[in-house]
Amino acid sequence: MDDTDAYEDAPITVLANPRLMQEAISNVLDNAIEYASAGCEVTVQIRRMEDVAYLVILVNCPGIPADF
């Protein structure tokens, strides 16, 4: 087992204001969904690199038109 495997199943703890985290994530997701075209997919992932966690929001569509 290497170091990355040791973190795979460990819980993720975030030291942040829960209300502000919820508001920030909600705003990003709302915008991603609102401006996504039909057929687009929004994916939310939690990724870990050693002892750092990353919230990743992926949107697989062209994005907001330049003339918006």
C-alpha positions as CSV (number, residue, x, y, z in Angstrom):
1,M,0.0,0.0,0.0
2,D,1.4,3.4,-0.9
3,D,0.6,6.7,0.8
4,T,-2.3,7.6,-1.5
5,D,-4.1,4.3,-0.7
6,A,-3.9,5.1,3.1
7,Y,-6.0,8.2,2.5
8,E,-8.6,6.6,0.2
9,D,-11.1,5.6,2.9
10,A,-10.2,8.1,5.6
11,P,-12.9,10.7,6.5
12,I,-12.5,14.2,5.2
13,T,-12.7,17.0,7.7
14,V,-13.2,20.6,6.5
15,L,-12.5,23.5,9.0
16,A,-14.9,26.1,7.7
17,N,-18.1,27.9,8.6
18,P,-20.8,25.4,7.6
19,R,-23.3,28.0,6.5
20,L,-20.8,29.8,4.3
21,M,-19.6,26.6,2.8
22,Q,-23.2,25.6,2.0
23,E,-23.9,29.0,0.5
24,A,-20.8,29.0,-1.7
25,I,-21.3,25.4,-3.0
26,S,-25.0,26.1,-3.6
27,N,-24.2,29.2,-5.6
28,V,-21.7,27.4,-7.8
29,L,-24.0,24.5,-8.4
30,D,-27.0,26.8,-9.1
31,N,-25.0,28.7,-11.7
32,A,-23.6,25.6,-13.3
33,I,-27.1,24.1,-13.6
34,E,-28.8,27.4,-14.6
35,Y,-26.4,28.2,-17.5
36,A,-25.8,24.6,-18.7
37,S,-27.3,23.8,-22.0
38,A,-29.7,20.9,-22.5
39,G,-27.8,17.7,-22.5
40,C,-25.0,19.0,-20.3
41,E,-23.9,17.1,-17.2
42,V,-22.9,18.6,-13.9
43,T,-20.7,16.3,-11.7
44,V,-19.7,16.9,-8.1
45,Q,-16.6,15.1,-6.7
46,I,-14.5,15.2,-3.6
47,R,-10.9,14.4,-4.5
48,R,-8.0,13.9,-2.1
49,M,-4.3,14.5,-2.6
50,E,-2.5,13.3,0.5
51,D,-4.1,15.2,3.4
52,V,-5.8,17.9,1.3
53,A,-9.4,17.6,0.0
54,Y,-10.7,19.3,-3.1
55,L,-14.3,19.9,-4.1
56,V,-14.5,19.5,-7.9
57,I,-17.5,20.7,-9.9
58,L,-17.3,19.6,-13.5
59,V,-19.6,20.8,-16.3
60,N,-19.3,19.1,-19.6
61,C,-20.8,21.8,-22.0
62,P,-19.5,24.8,-23.9
63,G,-20.3,27.3,-21.1
64,I,-21.9,30.7,-21.1
65,P,-22.0,32.3,-24.6
66,A,-19.7,35.3,-25.1
67,D,-22.6,37.6,-26.0
68,F,-24.5,36.8,-22.7
